[in-house]
Amino acid sequence: MAPRAAAATVWYLRLLALFNLAAVVSVPFRDEVHEHNAGEYFTPYLATAGLVSAALALWLAVVMRRRKRAAWVFNLLLAGPLFLLYALALSQDPYGEHLFNWASTAVTGLFVGALLLGRTEFTAVGDRSNPRLAVAVGLGGLLVCGAVGTLLVSATNRITGAPLGDRIAYALLRSVSIGPLADQLDSVSAPRWVDIVINALTAAAFVLVLYACFRTPRGTALLCEEDERRLRELLDRHGERDSLGYFALRRDKAAVFSPTGKAAVTYRVLGGVTLASGDPIGDPEAWPGAIEAWLAEARRHAWTPAVMGASEEAGIIYARHGLDALELGDEAIVEVDAFSLDGRAMRVVRQAHNRVRRAGYTVRIRRHGDIPDDEMAALIAKADEWRDGATERGFSMALGRLGDPGDGCCVMLECRDADGQPRALLSFVPWGERGLSLDLMRRERDCENGLIEFMIVELLLRAGELGVSRVSLNFAVFRAVFERGARLGAGPVLRSWRAVLSFFSRWWQIESLYRANAKYRPVWEPRFLLFEKSSDLLRIGLAGARAEGFLEPPRLPAVIRRKPKTDSGADDLQLVR
């Protein structure tokens, strides 16, 4: 009963938003609503035929759908007293003589009843700073809308000599409604478009107030030293399972553990989306407990849950907890024992390798822990210098730092030319005891063509020195589309989808990553995107693009920006940023 009642409140608010928008657009309909909202009549909760009420109803529908407790309290505080007032008014003449008033009271009462029946469903909490921010935004919006409205009224008023107080009052009344509410001021007569502009500005300001009031917590708590220690212990025991496991140690993530402590899900909150990546860390038998704890935290904060780059094994377990799956692409994994430069299929790679080697280039392979501090500092400086753009990209397959003392088991490849000058570097994170996963790739822009291929081949040929048997390279998004779309007999939908992806590859390395990985003849392991509702895919996509560094939203000044809560001392570490 409670879930249905909660859903009914959401649908009521959606219908009221549509009703108010229709009343704004249609003049006869708007006049009819205003006629039944004045004098001896009253309308149901939020039925006022104005853009402000439409924005309020629409926004409340959104936050009520996310089961936010503050939205439930807000609706109850507005609709509850209104229902009692209507019920009291029906006992008096002339309000009780009109059937319409009885219908309005019944509809409002049903909404209040649905709120009370569904109260247990609204458990999501908000940010503690929301009330203060909402007050500040409301006061600022009121001043701006009042000033702009007064200026517009002063500039377009058809009646001369109107007092300033009347013009301000007219602008404020038009902020509430574009109906006959402000027509009682005989000294002001503004064009209809001015009324609409004032009401629209107020509606926009009101939406900002609602956002500030009901915004989702940002999830500012990041990995602390204790969380990182526990994650490293889980990786020591179960790190062989997932090539992306070590990336769970990114310090812009948070971790939630299973009740037994044998598994964990690491995630980052962006735009109200709690974005996990890869598989849960730890014992697969404890994965369900970690996933349930992560989803419970998402529900508590009204976050949208999503997972990027999960394996098929983890995807099945996530699906058992109500998430749907979409194949996102494939991870290229090269088995060292099966790799060889022989054969016609490897001719391009073999020729590139031989050409760079004849040019005098050499590759040095070392664990990070074996690199002296001064040499590591020089490598970090080169990595910053060679970075393409100011934004560090990567999330699901990037560690986000270089040279940290805790990452001594990572592997560094340094490529130098015939004169001994550094030209490129690659950094790999451990994948269990016998695997590596590509983390960082940097090269000088005017270096020899094929340098990265030369370094990867050198690693694969000399992997035995490190005891490495498999290497995970880049992730190829929608690889199957490029491969199947180029085959004979591919259908029109698949060919069209491939053409779209090829077009966007001009700006984002979609097809080029697939081609660059395919030349090593890897084993392709599918990776999946997990989500709860299809309607959230756009929001999840934007959060994923932000996490990977493809989108950079505008930021508040650093002085007033909230700082993340962490005990890990990450500010003292050298990050590749």
C-alpha positions in Angstrom: 0.0 0.0 0.0 2.8 2.5 0.9 4.6 2.2 -2.4 1.4 2.8 -4.4 0.4 5.7 -2.2 3.9 7.3 -2.7 3.6 6.8 -6.5 0.2 8.4 -6.5 1.6 11.6 -4.9 4.2 11.8 -7.7 1.6 11.4 -10.4 -0.7 14.0 -8.8 2.2 16.5 -8.9 3.0 15.6 -12.5 -0.6 16.1 -13.6 -0.8 19.4 -11.7 2.4 20.7 -13.4 0.8 19.8 -16.8 -2.5 21.4 -15.7 -0.8 24.7 -14.7 1.2 24.8 -17.9 -1.9 24.3 -20.0 -3.6 27.1 -18.0 -0.8 29.5 -18.8 -0.8 28.8 -22.5 -4.6 28.8 -22.9 -6.2 32.1 -22.1 -9.8 30.8 -21.7 -8.7 27.9 -19.6 -6.6 30.3 -17.4 -9.5 32.6 -16.9 -11.7 29.7 -15.9 -9.1 28.5 -13.3 -8.8 32.0 -11.9 -12.6 32.3 -11.7 -12.7 29.1 -9.7 -9.8 30.2 -7.5 -11.3 33.4 -6.2 -14.5 34.6 -4.5 -16.7 31.7 -3.5 -14.5 29.0 -5.2 -11.2 27.3 -4.4 -9.2 24.9 -6.4 -7.2 21.7 -5.4 -3.7 21.9 -4.0 -1.3 23.7 -6.3 -3.9 24.4 -9.1 -3.3 28.1 -9.6 -2.6 28.5 -13.3 0.9 30.0 -13.1 4.4 29.2 -14.1 5.6 29.3 -10.5 3.1 26.7 -9.4 3.9 24.6 -12.5 7.6 24.8 -11.6 6.9 23.9 -8.0 4.7 21.0 -8.9 7.2 19.7 -11.5 10.1 20.0 -9.1 8.3 18.4 -6.2 7.3 15.5 -8.5 11.0 14.9 -9.3 12.2 15.0 -5.7 9.2 13.0 -4.5 10.1 10.3 -7.0 13.5 10.2 -5.4 11.7 9.6 -2.1 13.2 12.6 -0.3 12.0 13.1 3.2 12.2 16.9 3.0 9.9 17.0 0.0 7.4 14.9 1.9 7.5 17.2 4.9 7.2 20.3 2.5 4.1 18.9 0.8 2.5 17.9 4.1 3.0 21.3 5.6 1.4 23.0 2.6 -1.4 20.5 1.7 -2.3 19.5 5.3 -3.4 23.0 6.6 -4.9 23.7 3.2 -7.1 20.7 3.4 -8.2 21.6 6.9 -9.0 25.1 5.8 -11.1 23.8 2.9 -12.9 21.4 5.2 -13.7 24.3 7.6 -14.8 26.6 4.7 -17.3 23.9 3.5 -19.2 24.3 6.7 -19.9 27.9 6.0 -21.9 29.7 3.3 -21.5 30.3 0.5 -18.6 27.9 0.0 -20.5 24.8 0.9 -23.1 25.5 -1.8 -20.8 24.8 -4.7 -20.1 21.2 -5.8 -16.7 22.3 -7.3 -15.5 23.2 -3.8 -16.4 19.8 -2.5 -14.5 18.2 -5.4 -11.4 20.4 -4.7 -11.5 19.5 -1.0 -11.8 15.8 -1.9 -8.9 15.9 -4.3 -6.7 17.7 -1.8 -7.8 15.3 1.0 -6.9 12.3 -1.2 -3.4 13.8 -1.8 -2.9 14.3 2.0 -4.1 10.8 2.6 -1.7 9.4 0.1 1.1 11.4 1.7 0.3 9.8 5.1 -0.1 6.3 3.8 3.2 6.5 1.9 5.2 8.2 4.6 7.5 5.2 5.2 8.7 5.3 1.6 10.2 8.8 1.9 13.5 8.1 3.7 16.1 9.9 1.6 18.0 12.6 3.5 19.2 16.0 2.2 22.3 18.1 2.7 22.4 19.9 6.0 23.4 23.1 4.4 20.4 23.1 2.1 18.1 25.4 4.3 20.7 28.1 4.6 21.5 28.0 0.9 17.8 28.0 0.0 17.2 31.1 2.1 20.2 32.9 0.5 19.1 31.9 -3.0 15.5 32.9 -2.3 16.4 36.4 -1.0 18.8 37.0 -3.9 16.2 35.8 -6.4 13.5 37.9 -4.9 15.7 41.0 -5.1 16.7 40.3 -8.7 13.2 39.4 -10.0 11.7 42.4 -8.1 14.3 44.8 -9.5 14.1 43.5 -13.1 10.2 43.4 -12.9 10.0 46.9 -11.6 12.3 48.2 -14.4 10.2 46.4 -17.0 7.0 47.8 -15.6 8.4 51.3 -15.4 9.6 51.2 -19.0 6.4 49.8 -20.5 3.7 51.3 -18.2 0.9 52.8 -20.4 -0.2 55.1 -17.5 2.1 57.9 -16.5 2.8 59.1 -13.0 2.5 55.7 -11.3 4.0 55.7 -7.8 7.1 53.5 -7.3 5.3 51.5 -4.6 2.6 50.6 -7.1 5.1 49.5 -9.7 6.9 47.3 -7.2 3.6 45.8 -6.0 2.6 45.1 -9.5 5.9 43.3 -10.3 5.6 41.2 -7.1 2.0 40.3 -7.8 2.8 39.3 -11.4 5.5 37.1 -9.9 2.8 35.0 -8.3 0.3 34.9 -11.2 -0.4 36.4 -14.6 -4.2 36.4 -13.8 -6.4 39.3 -12.5 -4.5 39.5 -9.2 -2.6 42.6 -10.1 -5.3 44.2 -12.2 -6.6 46.0 -9.1 -3.8 48.5 -9.3 -5.4 51.2 -11.5 -2.1 53.2 -11.8 -0.3 50.4 -13.7 -1.1 48.9 -17.1 1.8 46.8 -18.6 1.8 44.7 -21.8 1.0 41.0 -21.5 4.5 40.0 -22.5 5.9 41.9 -19.5 3.6 39.9 -17.2 4.8 36.7 -18.7 8.4 37.6 -18.5 8.1 38.6 -14.8 6.3 35.4 -14.0 8.8 33.3 -15.9 11.8 34.9 -14.2 10.2 34.2 -10.8 9.5 30.6 -11.8 13.2 30.2 -12.8 14.3 31.8 -9.5 11.9 29.5 -7.7 13.3 26.4 -9.3 16.8 27.5 -8.1 15.4 27.8 -4.6 13.8 24.4 -4.8 17.1 22.9 -6.1 19.0 24.5 -3.2 16.3 23.3 -0.7 16.2 19.7 -2.0 19.5 19.1 -3.6 21.2 15.7 -3.1 24.2 15.4 -0.8 27.4 15.4 -2.8 29.1 12.5 -1.0 32.1 14.4 0.2 33.6 11.7 2.4 36.5 10.0 0.6 38.8 7.2 1.3 40.5 7.4 4.7 43.7 5.6 5.7 41.7 2.8 7.4 39.5 2.3 4.3 42.6 2.1 2.0 44.3 -0.3 4.3 41.3 -2.6 4.3 41.0 -2.4 0.5 44.7 -3.3 0.1 44.2 -6.3 2.3 41.2 -7.4 0.1 43.3 -6.9 -3.0 46.1 -9.0 -1.6 43.7 -11.9 -1.2 41.4 -11.4 -4.2 43.2 -9.0 -6.6 43.6 -11.7 -9.3 39.8 -11.6 -10.0 39.5 -8.1 -11.6 42.0 -6.2 -13.7 40.4 -2.9 -12.5 40.6 -3.8 -8.8 43.6 -1.7 -8.0 41.9 1.4 -9.4 39.5 1.2 -6.4 42.3 2.9 -4.5 41.7 6.2 -6.2 41.4 8.8 -3.4 38.5 10.6 -4.9 36.3 7.6 -4.2 34.5 6.4 -1.1 34.1 2.8 0.0 31.3 0.9 1.6 32.0 -2.6 3.0 29.8 -5.7 3.4 28.7 -6.5 7.0 31.4 -9.2 7.2 34.1 -6.8 5.9 35.1 -9.4 3.2 34.0 -7.3 0.2 33.6 -3.6 -0.7 32.1 -1.3 -3.4 34.0 1.9 -4.2 32.2 4.8 -5.8 32.2 8.5 -6.5 29.2 10.8 -6.3 28.8 13.2 -9.3 25.6 15.1 -10.1 23.5 12.9 -7.8 24.8 9.7 -9.3 26.7 7.2 -7.1 29.1 5.9 -9.7 30.9 2.6 -9.0 33.5 1.2 -11.3 34.7 -2.4 -12.0 33.7 -5.3 -9.8 33.3 -5.2 -6.0 36.6 -5.8 -4.2 37.0 -9.0 -2.2 35.4 -12.4 -1.8 32.6 -12.9 -4.4 30.5 -14.7 -1.8 30.4 -11.4 0.1 29.7 -9.2 -2.9 25.9 -9.3 -2.3 26.4 -7.8 1.1 28.6 -5.0 -0.2 26.2 -4.3 -3.1 23.2 -4.1 -0.7 25.0 -1.7 1.6 25.9 0.5 -1.4 22.4 0.5 -2.7 21.0 1.3 0.8 23.3 4.3 1.0 22.2 5.4 -2.4 18.5 5.2 -1.4 19.3 7.0 1.9 20.8 10.0 0.0 18.5 9.8 -3.1 21.5 9.0 -5.3 21.1 7.3 -8.7 23.1 4.0 -8.6 25.3 3.1 -11.6 28.3 0.9 -12.3 30.8 1.5 -15.1 33.0 -1.3 -16.4 31.6 -4.3 -14.5 32.5 -7.8 -15.6 29.9 -10.3 -16.6 30.3 -12.2 -13.3 29.7 -9.0 -11.3 27.0 -7.9 -13.7 24.9 -11.0 -13.0 25.1 -10.3 -9.2 24.2 -6.6 -9.7 21.3 -7.7 -11.8 20.0 -9.8 -9.0 19.8 -6.6 -6.9 17.5 -4.9 -9.4 20.0 -3.3 -11.8 19.8 -3.6 -15.6 22.8 -4.2 -17.8 24.1 -2.6 -21.1 27.2 -3.8 -22.8 29.6 -0.8 -22.7 32.6 -2.2 -24.6 35.5 -4.6 -24.2 38.7 -4.7 -22.3 41.8 -5.8 -24.3 43.8 -8.4 -22.4 47.0 -9.9 -23.8 48.2 -13.3 -22.6 52.0 -13.1 -22.5 52.5 -16.7 -23.4 50.4 -16.5 -26.5 51.9 -13.2 -27.7 54.3 -13.3 -30.6 55.5 -10.9 -33.3 55.6 -13.8 -35.9 53.0 -14.1 -38.6 51.4 -11.9 -41.2 48.8 -10.6 -38.8 51.5 -9.0 -36.7 53.5 -7.5 -39.6 52.5 -3.9 -38.8 53.4 -4.1 -35.2 56.6 -6.0 -36.0 57.7 -3.3 -38.5 56.9 -0.5 -36.1 58.9 -2.2 -33.3 61.9 -2.8 -35.5 61.9 0.7 -37.0 61.9 2.4 -33.5 64.5 0.0 -32.2 66.8 0.8 -35.2 66.4 4.5 -34.4 68.2 3.9 -31.1 65.3 4.0 -28.7 65.4 1.9 -25.5 63.0 1.0 -22.8 63.7 0.7 -19.1 61.3 -1.3 -16.9 61.2 -0.8 -13.1 58.9 -1.1 -10.2 57.9 2.3 -8.8 59.5 1.3 -5.5 62.9 0.8 -7.2 63.0 4.3 -8.7 64.9 6.9 -6.7 63.0 9.9 -5.5 64.8 12.4 -7.7 64.2 10.3 -10.8 60.5 9.8 -9.9 60.2 13.6 -9.5 61.6 14.1 -13.0 59.2 11.5 -14.4 56.3 13.2 -12.8 57.4 16.5 -14.2 57.6 14.9 -17.7 54.2 13.3 -17.3 52.7 16.8 -16.5 54.5 18.3 -19.4 53.3 15.7 -21.9 49.7 15.6 -20.7 47.2 16.6 -23.4 45.2 19.4 -21.9 44.8 20.7 -18.3 42.3 18.0 -17.2 43.5 14.7 -16.0 41.3 12.1 -17.7 40.3 8.7 -16.5 38.3 7.1 -13.7 37.4 3.5 -14.2 40.9 2.6 -15.5 43.1 5.3 -14.0 44.7 5.7 -10.6 44.9 9.5 -10.7 48.3 9.8 -9.1 51.9 9.0 -9.8 54.8 8.4 -7.4 52.9 7.7 -4.3 54.9 5.7 -1.7 52.0 3.2 -1.3 52.1 2.3 -5.0 55.6 0.8 -5.1 54.4 -2.4 -6.8 53.3 -0.4 -9.9 55.5 -0.8 -13.0 57.1 2.1 -14.9 58.3 2.0 -18.5 60.7 4.8 -19.6 61.5 5.2 -23.2 64.6 7.2 -24.2 66.0 8.1 -27.6 69.5 7.5 -28.9 70.8 10.6 -27.0 69.4 9.3 -23.7 66.6 11.9 -23.6 63.2 10.7 -22.2 60.5 10.6 -24.9 57.6 8.6 -23.4 56.5 6.7 -20.3 53.9 4.1 -19.4 52.7 3.2 -15.9 50.9 0.0 -15.0 49.1 -1.0 -11.8 49.3 -4.6 -10.4 46.6 -7.0 -11.3 47.1 -9.6 -8.6 50.6 -11.1 -8.4 51.0 -12.0 -12.1 49.2 -9.3 -14.0 49.4 -5.7 -15.0 46.8 -3.1 -16.0 47.6 0.0 -18.0 47.1 3.2 -16.0 49.1 6.1 -17.5 50.3 6.7 -21.0 52.4 9.8 -21.9 54.7 10.7 -24.8 56.3 13.8 -26.3 54.3 15.2 -29.1 57.0 15.3 -31.7 58.5 11.9 -30.9 59.0 9.0 -33.3 55.8 7.5 -34.7 55.0 4.1 -33.2 56.8 4.7 -29.9 53.9 3.5 -27.7 53.6 0.3 -29.7 57.4 -0.2 -29.2 57.0 0.1 -25.5 54.1 -2.2 -25.2 55.8 -4.9 -27.3 58.9 -4.5 -25.1 56.9 -5.1 -22.0 55.2 -8.2 -23.5 58.5 -9.6 -24.6 60.2 -9.0 -21.3 57.2 -9.7 -19.0 59.0 -12.8 -17.6 61.5 -10.6 -15.9 58.6 -9.3 -13.7 56.8 -12.5 -13.3 53.9 -11.2 -15.4 51.7 -13.5 -17.4 48.9 -11.2 -18.6 48.6 -7.5 -19.4 45.3 -5.4 -19.6 45.5 -2.6 -22.1 43.0 0.1 -22.9 39.2 -0.3 -22.8 37.5 -0.1 -26.2 34.0 1.4 -25.9 31.4 -0.2 -28.2 34.1 -2.4 -29.8 31.5 -4.9 -31.0 29.8 -2.2 -33.1 32.9 -1.4 -35.0 33.8 -5.1 -35.5 30.3 -6.3 -36.5 29.3 -3.2 -38.4 32.3 -3.6 -40.8 31.4 -7.2 -41.6 29.6 -8.3 -44.8 25.9 -8.5 -44.3 25.7 -6.1 -41.3 22.2 -4.6 -41.0 21.3 -1.0 -41.6 20.8 -0.2 -37.9 24.2 -1.6 -37.0 25.9 0.2 -39.9 24.2 3.5 -38.9 25.3 3.1 -35.3 28.8 2.5 -36.4 28.7 5.6 -38.6 27.5 7.7 -35.6 30.3 6.4 -33.4 32.9 7.0 -36.2 31.7 10.6 -36.5 32.2 11.2 -32.8 35.6 9.5 -32.9 36.8 12.7 -34.5 36.7 14.3 -31.1 36.8 11.3 -28.7 39.1 8.4 -29.2 36.5 5.7 -29.7 37.4 3.9 -32.9 41.1 4.7 -32.6 41.3 3.0 -29.2 39.8 -0.1 -30.6 42.2 -0.2 -33.6 45.2 0.5 -31.3 44.3 -2.4 -29.0 43.3 -4.9 -31.8 46.8 -4.9 -33.3 48.1 -6.9 -30.3 45.6 -9.7 -31.0 44.2 -9.5 -27.4 41.4 -11.5 -25.7 38.4 -9.3 -25.5 36.6 -9.3 -22.2 33.2 -7.6 -22.2 32.4 -4.8 -19.7 29.0 -3.6 -18.7 27.2 -0.5 -17.6 24.7 -1.3 -14.8 21.8 1.0 -14.0 18.5 1.0 -12.2 16.1 2.8 -14.6 16.4 3.6 -18.3 15.2 7.1 -17.7 18.4 7.7 -15.7 20.8 6.8 -18.6 21.3 10.4 -19.7 22.1 11.5 -16.1 24.5 8.6 -15.7 26.2 9.3 -19.0 26.8 12.9 -18.0 28.2 11.7 -14.6 30.4 9.2 -16.4 31.7 11.8 -18.8 32.5 14.1 -15.8 34.3 11.3 -14.0 36.4 10.4 -17.0 37.3 14.0 -17.6 35.4 14.6 -20.8 33.1 17.2 -19.3 34.2 20.0 -16.9 31.2 21.7 -15.2 31.5 25.3 -14.0 32.9 25.5 -10.4 32.4 27.9 -7.5 35.4 30.0 -6.5 37.9 28.0 -4.5 37.4 30.2 -1.5 33.8 29.1 -1.0 34.0 25.6 -2.5 33.3 22.8 0.0 36.4 20.6 0.7 36.1 16.8 0.8 36.3 15.1 4.1 39.3 12.7 4.2 41.9 11.5 6.7 44.2 10.0 4.1 46.5 13.0 3.8 46.1 13.0 0.1 47.0 16.7 -0.1 50.6 15.8 0.7 50.9 13.4 -2.2 52.2 14.2 -5.6 49.3 13.8 -8.1 49.5 13.7 -11.8 47.4 16.9 -12.2 
